[in-house]
Amino acid sequence: MKFSRQTTLRAQASVAGVGVHSGLPVTLTLGPAPVDAGFVFVRTGLEGSDREVQATAEQVIATDFATVLGDRNGPLVSTAEHVLAALRGMGVDNATIEIDGPEVPIMDGSAAAFIAAIDQAGIVTQPAQRRFIQVLKPISVKIGDSFGEIRPYANGFCVEVEIDFTNPVIGQQAYTFDLNPERFRREVGRARTFGLMCDVARLWSAGYALGASFDNTVVFDDERLLNTEGLRYADECARHKVLDVIGDLALAGLPLLGAYRSVRGGHKLNHAVLTALLADRTAWRVVEGEAARRTTRPVGEVGRGIVGGRIAAAYGPDVS
């Protein structure tokens, strides 16, 4: 993890696709932002003027099937987690995210297209020191069978995910990941969203997953994987959960120095833990550049996965 200076994008880069839930076409453009701006969504294509929303935990208005950001006038952008994961995972601190529809395009179900857009735009260093939120004490949340905890960690930012599905093809999986850009690109950024065929009719009737297809979703029935091209990783489902965590926790507003553990979790749990952390001012502090470096040790190659055997649909509430 680099601790010195803030970064932004050198130029703009765009991607176009459809929303996985809305099914609507949308174009998203990443671009530069000033020091300390963080990530700002600019919603275009509305009647009247464009509307901006800061990508922070306070602006989250829904987490049932995706992370939805909005303001007092209602939702502005849904399924924000994958593009936020790409920005945070690739080490970008400040960026504008211009979008002309209600939902970030799902692309291939992973963050790969957003990583490619970041590569195309280029990353540049800014004059201000990078700031971090350093976790000082453990904060935990339990929601039903789901458990989440964030705790102090000396090596930067770590994510530990455990999933447990009754579907025998997915089963039990776990993955632990220490964040740095190249490992994010190689080990997590290409992991796709996933779902169960048995839930498709229910989701469609509820107005969700209208843009889902085998091109953007890993789909399982009770006996097998249905995508003919197979998995990108044996534990792709757990790795995608790590991707979602990185995107959801990017809503802290600054990079985190801590370790996050999720058991049977999803967007709702991620948001609950982050909100609980930020609400307790004794649980964290903001540190800058060299001060952050002194609180950490070099990051090791920690990523590891476990695949095994047993919760609910990946597109279901709190487990998407």
C-alpha positions in Angstrom: 0.0 0.0 0.0 1.3 3.5 -0.9 1.1 6.1 1.8 2.5 9.3 0.3 0.3 11.3 -2.1 -3.3 11.4 -3.2 -4.1 10.4 -6.7 -6.7 11.1 -9.4 -7.3 10.2 -13.1 -5.3 11.9 -15.8 -8.2 12.1 -18.3 -11.7 10.8 -18.9 -12.6 7.2 -19.9 -16.1 5.8 -20.6 -17.8 2.4 -20.5 -21.3 1.6 -21.7 -23.6 -1.3 -20.9 -26.9 -2.2 -19.1 -27.9 -2.2 -15.5 -28.2 -5.7 -14.1 -31.4 -4.9 -12.2 -33.0 -2.2 -14.4 -32.0 -3.6 -17.7 -31.6 0.0 -19.0 -28.7 1.1 -21.2 -26.3 3.5 -19.5 -22.9 5.2 -20.1 -20.5 5.8 -17.3 -17.5 8.2 -17.5 -14.7 8.3 -15.0 -12.7 11.5 -14.8 -10.4 13.6 -12.7 -11.3 15.3 -9.4 -9.5 17.8 -7.1 -7.6 17.0 -3.9 -9.8 15.7 -1.1 -12.9 15.4 -3.4 -13.2 11.7 -2.9 -15.6 9.9 -5.3 -18.5 12.0 -6.6 -21.3 10.6 -8.8 -22.7 13.1 -11.3 -26.1 12.0 -12.5 -26.9 13.4 -16.0 -29.9 12.8 -18.3 -32.4 14.1 -15.7 -35.1 16.7 -16.3 -33.6 20.0 -15.2 -30.0 20.1 -14.0 -27.5 17.4 -13.3 -27.4 16.1 -9.7 -24.3 15.2 -7.7 -24.0 12.7 -4.8 -20.9 12.1 -2.7 -20.0 8.4 -2.5 -20.2 8.2 1.3 -22.0 6.0 3.8 -24.4 8.8 4.7 -25.7 8.9 1.1 -26.7 5.2 1.1 -30.5 4.8 0.9 -30.8 1.1 0.1 -28.8 -2.1 0.4 -31.3 -4.9 -0.4 -30.0 -6.0 -3.8 -27.2 -3.5 -4.4 -25.7 -0.4 -2.9 -27.9 2.6 -3.8 -26.9 6.2 -3.3 -29.2 9.1 -3.2 -30.2 12.4 -1.7 -33.3 13.9 -0.1 -35.1 13.8 -3.5 -34.6 10.1 -3.8 -32.2 7.5 -5.4 -29.7 8.7 -7.9 -27.4 5.7 -8.7 -27.7 2.0 -7.9 -25.2 -0.9 -8.0 -22.4 1.5 -7.2 -20.1 -1.1 -5.5 -18.2 -2.5 -8.5 -16.9 0.9 -9.9 -16.1 2.0 -6.4 -14.2 -1.2 -5.8 -12.2 -0.6 -9.0 -11.3 3.0 -7.9 -10.3 2.0 -4.4 -8.7 -1.2 -5.4 -6.5 0.5 -8.0 -5.4 3.2 -5.6 -7.4 6.2 -6.9 -8.4 8.7 -4.2 -10.4 11.3 -6.1 -12.6 10.9 -9.1 -15.8 12.0 -10.8 -18.2 9.3 -11.9 -20.6 10.7 -14.5 -23.6 8.4 -15.3 -26.6 9.0 -17.6 -28.9 6.4 -16.1 -30.1 5.1 -12.8 -27.7 2.2 -12.4 -24.0 1.6 -13.0 -23.6 -0.8 -16.0 -23.0 -4.4 -14.9 -20.5 -5.0 -17.8 -19.3 -8.6 -17.4 -20.4 -8.7 -13.7 -16.9 -7.9 -12.4 -14.8 -4.7 -12.0 -12.6 -5.6 -15.1 -14.2 -3.0 -17.4 -13.7 -0.3 -14.8 -10.1 -1.3 -14.2 -9.6 -1.0 -18.0 -11.2 2.4 -18.0 -8.8 3.5 -15.2 -5.9 2.2 -17.1 -7.1 4.1 -20.2 -7.5 7.3 -18.2 -4.2 7.0 -16.3 -3.5 7.7 -12.7 -1.7 10.9 -11.6 -0.3 12.0 -8.3 -1.6 15.1 -6.6 0.3 17.4 -4.2 -1.6 16.6 -1.0 -0.8 13.8 1.4 -3.0 10.7 1.2 -5.3 10.4 4.3 -6.6 7.2 5.9 -9.2 6.1 8.4 -7.2 4.0 10.9 -9.3 1.5 12.9 -8.4 1.7 16.6 -10.7 -0.9 18.2 -13.0 -3.8 17.0 -16.5 -2.9 15.9 -18.9 -5.8 15.1 -22.5 -6.2 13.9 -24.8 -9.3 13.8 -27.8 -9.4 11.5 -29.6 -12.7 11.7 -27.1 -15.4 10.7 -24.7 -12.8 9.2 -21.8 -11.4 11.2 -19.4 -8.6 10.3 -16.4 -7.1 12.2 -13.8 -4.5 11.5 -10.7 -4.4 13.7 -7.2 -2.9 13.9 -4.7 -4.4 11.5 -1.0 -3.6 11.1 -0.6 -4.4 7.4 -2.9 -1.9 5.7 -6.3 -3.1 4.6 -7.4 -6.8 4.7 -10.7 -8.5 3.8 -11.8 -11.9 5.1 -15.0 -13.3 3.6 -16.8 -16.6 4.4 -19.9 -17.7 2.5 -22.1 -20.6 3.2 -24.8 -21.6 0.6 -27.2 -24.4 0.8 -26.7 -24.7 -3.0 -24.2 -27.6 -3.2 -22.4 -26.3 -6.2 -21.4 -23.0 -4.4 -21.3 -24.5 -0.8 -18.8 -23.1 1.7 -16.0 -20.8 0.5 -13.6 -18.4 2.2 -11.1 -15.9 0.9 -8.7 -13.6 2.6 -7.2 -10.7 0.7 -4.6 -7.9 1.6 -5.3 -5.0 -0.7 -2.8 -3.6 -3.2 -3.5 -2.6 -6.8 -1.7 -5.3 -8.7 -3.2 -8.1 -6.5 -6.6 -6.5 -6.8 -6.3 -6.5 -10.6 -5.1 -10.2 -10.7 -7.0 -11.9 -7.9 -10.3 -10.0 -7.2 -11.1 -7.5 -10.0 -12.3 -10.2 -12.5 -14.5 -12.1 -10.1 -18.1 -11.9 -11.3 -21.5 -11.5 -9.6 -23.4 -14.7 -9.2 -27.0 -16.0 -8.7 -29.2 -19.0 -8.6 -31.5 -20.1 -11.5 -34.3 -21.0 -9.0 -34.6 -17.3 -8.0 -34.9 -15.8 -11.5 -38.7 -15.8 -11.7 -39.1 -14.3 -8.3 -36.6 -11.6 -9.0 -38.1 -10.7 -12.3 -41.6 -10.4 -10.8 -40.2 -8.1 -8.2 -38.6 -5.9 -10.9 -35.0 -7.0 -10.3 -32.3 -8.7 -12.4 -34.0 -7.5 -15.6 -30.6 -7.0 -17.2 -29.0 -10.2 -15.9 -27.7 -12.8 -18.4 -25.0 -15.4 -18.8 -22.8 -12.6 -20.2 -22.7 -10.7 -16.9 -23.7 -13.3 -14.2 -22.4 -16.6 -13.0 -25.5 -18.8 -12.7 -25.9 -22.0 -10.8 -28.7 -24.5 -10.6 -28.9 -27.2 -7.9 -26.5 -29.5 -9.8 -24.0 -27.5 -11.9 -22.7 -24.2 -13.1 -24.7 -23.1 -16.2 -22.2 -20.8 -17.8 -20.5 -22.7 -20.6 -17.2 -20.8 -20.2 -16.8 -22.0 -16.6 -15.4 -20.1 -13.6 -12.5 -17.7 -13.6 -11.4 -19.0 -10.2 -12.5 -22.1 -8.3 -13.7 -19.7 -5.4 -15.0 -17.0 -7.7 -18.1 -16.5 -5.6 -16.1 -15.7 -2.4 -13.7 -13.5 -4.4 -16.7 -11.5 -5.8 -17.9 -11.0 -2.2 -14.4 -9.5 -1.4 -14.9 -7.2 -4.5 -18.3 -6.1 -3.1 -16.7 -5.4 0.4 -14.0 -3.2 -1.1 -16.7 -1.2 -3.0 -19.0 -0.9 -0.1 -16.3 0.1 2.4 -15.0 2.7 -0.1 -18.0 4.6 1.2 -15.9 5.4 4.3 -14.7 8.3 2.2 -11.0 7.6 2.8 -9.0 4.4 2.5 -9.2 2.2 5.6 -6.4 0.8 7.7 -8.0 -2.2 9.3 -9.2 -5.8 8.7 -12.8 -6.5 7.8 -14.4 -9.9 8.3 -17.7 -10.9 6.8 -19.6 -14.2 7.5 -22.7 -14.9 5.4 -22.7 -11.2 4.6 -23.7 -8.8 1.9 -24.3 -5.1 1.2 -26.6 -4.5 4.2 -24.0 -6.0 6.6 -21.1 -4.1 5.0 -23.0 -0.9 5.4 -24.1 -1.6 8.9 -20.5 -2.3 10.1 -19.2 0.8 8.3 -21.9 3.0 9.8 -21.3 1.6 13.3 -17.5 2.3 12.9 -18.0 5.9 11.8 -20.6 6.5 14.5 -18.0 5.7 17.3 -15.4 8.4 17.3 -13.3 6.4 19.7 -13.0 3.6 17.2 -11.0 5.4 14.5 -8.8 8.4 13.6 -7.6 10.1 10.4 -3.9 9.7 9.7 -1.8 11.1 6.9 1.0 9.9 4.6 4.1 9.2 6.7 2.1 8.8 10.0 0.1 6.1 8.3 3.3 4.4 7.1 4.7 4.3 10.6 1.5 2.5 11.9 1.9 -0.4 9.4 4.3 -3.1 8.3 4.9 -4.2 4.7 2.0 -6.2 3.2 2.7 -9.9 2.6 1.2 -12.2 0.0 -1.8 -13.3 2.0 -4.6 -14.0 -0.4 -5.9 -17.5 0.0 -9.1 -19.4 -0.8 -11.0 -22.4 0.5 -13.8 -24.1 -1.4 -16.1 -26.6 0.4 -19.9 -27.6 0.8 -23.4 -25.2 2.2 -27.8 -19.6 2.7 -29.8 -18.0 0.2 -29.7 -16.6 -3.4 -26.8 -14.4 -4.2 -29.3 -11.8 -5.5 -31.4 -12.1 -2.3 -31.5 -9.3 0.3 -28.1 -8.8 2.1 -26.3 -11.5 0.1 -26.0 -10.0 -3.4 
